[in-house]
Amino acid sequence: MKRFLLYVLGLLIVPTGSAISAKTWQPTTLSSETIEKTRVATQAYHVCLDNEINAFRQVRLDSRHATNIILKKCEFELTPIRTALLAEQVPTKIADRLLRRRRNQAVRKVLQSMMFAESRREAAQATKKPVE
């Protein structure tokens, strides 16, 4: 019942008519060159992350600390995406949101991989010790 009342109240508060249509989001069209640039830069970013992850798997660091180091080393791979989007007149806020999303996805991927490598190392050490 409470949700229904909030829904009705929301409908009463929302402006109607041309005010809504004036604020309606209009999708932008990006050129195929820009889409290709962002795709290639994203691939380069993931390749950089994979290379750094493979280099850090055997290093004994805290997984969070290693993740930060890896992400900082590959950060430069994201600049072509931002420049391509800004050259296409994409608003800065939207370009930054896309880059933030890519970074967040990369953080999850790298942290998961580093935590897996750390637990695998610990499991290997546990099997080497004699059971008492």
Secondary structure, DSSP 4 states (H G I P E B T S, - for coil): -HHHHHHHHHHHHS--THHHHHH--------HHHHHHHHHHHHHHHHHHHHHHHHHTTS---HHHHHHHHHHHHGGGGHHHHHHHHHTT--HHHHHHHHHHHHHHHHHHHHHHHHHHHHHHHHHHHHHSPP-
